[in-house]
Amino acid sequence: MNFLKRFLITFLVLGFYFSGLAIAEASATDEYLFNTVEEIENEVVKMEEDSTSSDEEKRKFLFENSNPKALKKYIEDLMVEVENAMQDLSNDVEFNTESPLNVSKGSIKLPNGGMVKATVTDSADASTGNIMPMEYVTKGFGDRRYTATYKVYHVAYPDTTLKLVNRYNISKSGLKMTSVGTGGTYAVFPTTVNPKSDRITDKYAQKEGWDINGQADYVVTVGGYNGIGLVTKTYTIRSTIKLVDLYSSSAYVLQKRTIDK
């Protein structure tokens, strides 16, 4: 009889214990509207189609109502897609500077909405006032500016821009990189971007076939409201400006940019 009582008491205690765990687990799950990566993906698709709410409102709703673990996994997967898109856009590396102002653009759509855009421009540096007429097919001597820009548009990866600005000079001595900067780099909360460093890695191209190079490193953190779901990545943009032909008062150059993670 005593054994039976002890058995019944133990059974009831364990029953209450496990039912309590089940209730606690259910409560933890019920705390969020979106508890899996798939649920977050579906919500993002709806948000991309919604034109009645601002991006900030959509973003806040998504981050505040998503399970932190699922949100972190979703952002990690999204950042891989962003990185792949950036690198695919960099595969079109040759940028032929046959006119005084060159603009090259490309874009790739991301799964579940969003887009990555890359823009490359080469122009006479406005600070020098050296504007060449459009009939020139090569770059006249003087100061120039070559800029590579990558932009990300996505609800869960707020508008982020990485920019590498290269200033260089063309003269009878060839090419000379004069400065490298990250001006124009920015991100929208809750994403932050920190230009960690920028530097000239090869300053002179004094012979045909040689090139000058610049580089910048960026730390991007995609976070969440209330500090949840933080994911951090480092990106490096590299530039190459190659002296192909040097003439008496101008030069023909080829340019490319790459981005690494």
C-alpha positions as CSV (number, residue, x, y, z in Angstrom):
1,M,0.0,0.0,0.0
2,N,2.8,2.4,0.9
3,F,4.5,1.5,-2.3
4,L,1.3,2.2,-4.3
5,K,1.0,5.6,-2.6
6,R,4.6,6.5,-3.3
7,F,4.1,5.5,-6.9
8,L,1.0,7.6,-7.3
9,I,2.6,10.6,-5.6
10,T,5.7,10.3,-7.8
11,F,3.5,9.9,-10.9
12,L,1.5,13.0,-10.1
13,V,4.7,15.1,-9.3
14,L,6.3,14.1,-12.6
15,G,3.1,14.8,-14.4
16,F,2.9,18.3,-13.0
17,Y,6.6,18.8,-13.8
18,F,6.4,17.8,-17.5
19,S,3.1,19.7,-18.0
20,G,4.8,22.7,-16.5
21,L,7.7,22.4,-19.0
22,A,5.2,22.0,-21.9
23,I,3.3,25.1,-20.8
24,A,6.6,27.1,-20.4
25,E,7.8,26.0,-23.8
26,A,4.4,26.9,-25.4
27,S,4.5,30.3,-23.7
28,A,8.0,30.9,-25.0
29,T,6.8,30.0,-28.5
30,D,3.6,32.0,-28.2
31,E,5.7,35.1,-27.3
32,Y,6.5,35.7,-31.0
33,L,4.4,35.7,-34.1
34,F,7.2,34.3,-36.2
35,N,9.1,31.4,-34.7
36,T,10.8,29.8,-37.7
37,V,12.9,31.0,-40.6
38,E,10.1,30.0,-43.0
39,E,7.6,32.1,-41.2
40,I,10.0,35.1,-41.3
41,E,10.5,34.5,-45.0
42,N,6.8,34.5,-45.7
43,E,6.3,37.6,-43.7
44,V,9.1,39.4,-45.6
45,V,7.4,38.5,-48.9
46,K,4.2,40.1,-47.6
47,M,6.1,43.2,-46.4
48,E,7.7,43.6,-49.8
49,E,4.3,43.7,-51.4
50,D,2.9,46.1,-48.9
51,S,2.9,49.7,-49.9
52,T,0.8,51.0,-47.0
53,S,3.5,50.9,-44.4
54,S,6.9,52.5,-44.2
55,D,10.1,50.4,-44.3
56,E,10.8,51.5,-40.8
57,E,7.4,50.3,-39.6
58,K,7.8,47.0,-41.4
59,R,11.3,46.5,-40.0
60,K,10.3,47.3,-36.4
61,F,7.3,44.9,-36.6
62,L,9.5,42.1,-38.0
63,F,12.3,42.4,-35.5
64,E,10.0,42.8,-32.5
65,N,7.8,39.9,-33.4
66,S,10.4,37.3,-34.5
67,N,12.0,34.7,-32.4
68,P,15.6,35.9,-31.9
69,K,17.2,32.5,-32.8
70,A,15.1,32.2,-36.0
71,L,15.8,35.9,-36.9
72,K,19.5,35.4,-36.4
73,K,19.5,32.4,-38.7
74,Y,17.4,34.2,-41.3
75,I,19.8,37.2,-41.3
76,E,22.9,34.9,-41.5
77,D,21.3,33.2,-44.6
78,L,20.4,36.6,-46.1
79,M,23.9,37.9,-45.7
80,V,25.2,35.0,-47.6
81,E,22.8,35.8,-50.4
82,V,24.0,39.5,-50.3
83,E,27.6,38.5,-50.4
84,N,27.1,36.2,-53.4
85,A,25.2,38.9,-55.2
86,M,28.0,41.4,-54.5
87,Q,30.6,39.0,-55.8
88,D,28.6,38.1,-58.9
89,L,28.3,41.8,-59.7
90,S,32.1,42.1,-59.3
91,N,32.7,39.4,-61.9
92,D,32.1,42.0,-64.6
93,V,35.4,43.4,-63.7
94,E,36.6,45.2,-66.8
95,F,35.4,48.8,-66.9
96,N,36.6,50.4,-70.1
97,T,37.2,54.1,-69.7
98,E,36.8,55.3,-73.2
99,S,34.9,58.5,-72.4
100,P,35.4,61.4,-70.0
101,L,32.4,60.2,-67.8
102,N,31.7,56.5,-67.4
103,V,28.9,54.9,-65.5
104,S,28.4,51.1,-65.1
105,K,25.4,49.7,-63.3
106,G,24.2,46.2,-62.4
107,S,21.7,44.7,-60.0
108,I,20.6,41.3,-58.7
109,K,17.3,40.5,-56.9
110,L,17.5,38.7,-53.6
111,P,15.3,35.7,-52.7
112,N,12.2,36.7,-50.8
113,G,12.5,40.3,-51.9
114,G,15.2,43.0,-51.8
115,M,18.0,43.8,-54.2
116,V,21.8,44.4,-54.4
117,K,23.0,47.1,-56.8
118,A,26.5,48.0,-57.9
119,T,27.5,51.2,-59.6
120,V,30.9,52.2,-60.9
121,T,31.8,55.7,-62.1
122,D,34.9,57.4,-63.5
123,S,35.0,61.2,-64.0
124,A,37.2,64.2,-64.0
125,D,37.6,65.2,-60.4
126,A,35.2,68.0,-59.8
127,S,37.6,69.6,-57.3
128,T,40.1,70.3,-60.2
129,G,37.6,71.7,-62.7
130,N,39.2,69.5,-65.3
131,I,36.2,68.6,-67.5
132,M,37.1,67.0,-70.8
133,P,34.9,67.4,-73.9
134,M,32.9,64.3,-74.9
135,E,34.7,63.7,-78.2
136,Y,37.8,62.6,-76.3
137,V,38.1,58.8,-76.4
138,T,41.0,58.6,-73.8
139,K,41.5,60.3,-70.5
140,G,43.3,63.6,-70.7
141,F,46.0,64.4,-68.2
142,G,44.8,65.6,-64.9
143,D,43.0,64.5,-61.7
144,R,40.3,61.9,-61.9
145,R,37.9,60.0,-59.5
146,Y,37.0,56.4,-59.8
147,T,34.2,55.2,-57.4
148,A,32.8,51.8,-56.7
149,T,29.5,51.5,-54.8
150,Y,27.5,48.6,-53.5
151,K,24.0,49.1,-52.2
152,V,21.7,46.6,-50.4
153,Y,17.9,47.1,-50.3
154,H,15.9,44.8,-48.0
155,V,13.4,44.9,-45.2
156,A,15.5,42.8,-42.8
157,Y,18.8,44.2,-44.1
158,P,18.1,47.9,-44.1
159,D,19.5,50.1,-46.9
160,T,23.2,49.9,-46.7
161,T,25.8,51.5,-48.9
162,L,29.5,50.6,-49.2
163,K,31.6,53.0,-51.2
164,L,35.2,53.2,-52.2
165,V,36.4,56.5,-53.7
166,N,39.8,56.5,-55.6
167,R,41.4,59.7,-56.6
168,Y,44.2,59.4,-59.1
169,N,46.3,61.5,-61.5
170,I,47.2,61.0,-65.1
171,S,50.4,62.6,-66.4
172,K,53.3,62.0,-68.7
173,S,54.8,59.9,-65.8
174,G,51.8,57.5,-65.9
175,L,49.2,57.0,-63.2
176,K,49.5,58.0,-59.5
177,M,46.9,57.2,-56.8
178,T,46.6,60.3,-54.7
179,S,44.0,59.2,-52.1
180,V,41.5,56.5,-51.2
181,G,38.4,57.1,-49.1
182,T,35.0,55.7,-48.0
183,G,32.9,58.9,-48.1
184,G,29.3,58.2,-48.8
185,T,29.3,54.9,-46.9
186,Y,26.2,54.6,-44.6
187,A,23.5,52.3,-43.2
188,V,20.0,52.6,-41.8
189,F,19.1,51.5,-38.3
190,P,19.2,48.8,-37.0
191,T,22.1,48.1,-39.4
192,T,25.4,49.8,-38.8
193,V,28.5,50.1,-41.1
194,N,31.9,51.1,-39.8
195,P,34.6,51.8,-42.4
196,K,37.5,50.2,-40.6
197,S,40.3,51.3,-42.8
198,D,41.2,52.6,-46.2
199,R,44.6,52.7,-47.9
200,I,46.6,52.9,-51.1
201,T,48.2,49.5,-51.8
202,D,50.0,50.5,-55.0
203,K,50.6,54.1,-55.7
204,Y,52.4,54.3,-59.1
205,A,51.9,52.9,-62.6
206,Q,54.7,54.4,-64.5
207,K,54.8,51.9,-67.4
208,E,52.1,50.5,-69.7
209,G,50.8,47.3,-68.2
210,W,51.2,48.4,-64.6
211,D,48.4,49.4,-62.3
212,I,47.6,51.3,-59.2
213,N,45.4,49.9,-56.4
214,G,43.2,51.0,-53.4
215,Q,41.5,49.1,-50.7
216,A,39.0,49.7,-47.9
217,D,37.6,47.4,-45.1
218,Y,34.0,47.7,-43.8
219,V,32.4,46.1,-40.7
220,V,28.7,45.6,-41.2
221,T,26.4,44.7,-38.3
222,V,22.8,43.7,-38.9
223,G,21.1,43.9,-35.6
224,G,17.7,43.8,-34.1
225,Y,15.5,46.0,-31.9
226,N,16.3,45.4,-28.2
227,G,19.7,44.0,-29.2
228,I,18.5,40.7,-30.7
229,G,19.7,38.8,-33.7
230,L,23.1,40.5,-34.1
231,V,25.2,39.4,-37.0
232,T,28.5,41.0,-38.0
233,K,30.5,40.6,-41.3
234,T,33.6,42.3,-42.6
235,Y,33.9,43.3,-46.3
236,T,36.8,44.4,-48.4
237,I,36.6,46.4,-51.6
238,R,39.7,46.5,-53.8
239,S,40.2,48.7,-56.9
240,T,42.6,48.3,-59.8
241,I,43.3,51.0,-62.4
242,K,45.6,49.7,-65.2
243,L,47.6,51.9,-67.5
244,V,47.1,50.3,-71.0
245,D,48.5,53.0,-73.3
246,L,50.2,56.3,-72.5
247,Y,50.1,59.1,-75.1
248,S,51.5,62.6,-75.3
249,S,48.6,64.3,-73.4
250,S,46.3,61.4,-72.4
251,A,46.1,57.8,-71.4
252,Y,43.9,54.8,-72.0
253,V,43.1,52.8,-68.8
254,L,41.1,49.8,-67.7
255,Q,39.5,49.5,-64.3
256,K,38.0,46.8,-62.1
257,R,36.8,46.4,-58.6
258,T,36.3,43.3,-56.4
259,I,34.6,42.7,-53.1
260,D,35.6,40.0,-50.6
261,K,34.1,38.8,-47.4
